[in-house]
Amino acid sequence: MRILRSQTVTNNNKDTMIDQVTLCGHRFSVKHVEHVGDHVIANSDYAAGTIHILPDLPTDVYYCTLIHEVIHLIMNIDGMREAHSERDICALANGVFQFIKDNPAIIQKILSDTVPVARQSVTAVEPVALHNNAASSQAARARKSTRRA
């Protein structure tokens, strides 16, 4: 996400800062750094398992930027490692952020109606391997067609 540093407004609320995120069983540390790059407020590194983000962003910008970087990481986890349009990522991040803000009851319902992955008794599977494994896809289709019969 690119924004001119002069456009940021200082937010000294350290309570809003996130230290780590978990995506599909992968943990990523969130590092708050004073400089990410020229005209850059955040970036993510899938291989290193990190998100770097400026600490002095306004709260809404901080969370929307975090979602932006999470979307980049999700695309990497799902095997979509080619370059992604920043415009598309920004649109998705802004939309998801606004959905969360505008629909807190839905978010609470999702959280209360579902079991966290950590509590489910499932075998951990490498998500990229699962998505790219033809045998897994065939098995899933077979299960689906069996249920229809």
Secondary structure as GFF3:
##gff-version 3
##sequence-region A 1 149
A	DSSP	three_ten_helix	5	7	.	.	.	ID=ss1
A	DSSP	three_ten_helix	14	16	.	.	.	ID=ss2
A	DSSP	beta_strand	20	23	.	.	.	ID=ss3
A	DSSP	beta_strand	26	32	.	.	.	ID=ss4
A	DSSP	beta_strand	42	45	.	.	.	ID=ss5
A	DSSP	beta_strand	50	53	.	.	.	ID=ss6
A	DSSP	alpha_helix	59	77	.	.	.	ID=ss7
A	DSSP	alpha_helix	86	102	.	.	.	ID=ss8
A	DSSP	alpha_helix	104	113	.	.	.	ID=ss9
A	DSSP	three_ten_helix	117	119	.	.	.	ID=ss10
A	DSSP	alpha_helix	127	132	.	.	.	ID=ss11
A	DSSP	alpha_helix	134	148	.	.	.	ID=ss12
###
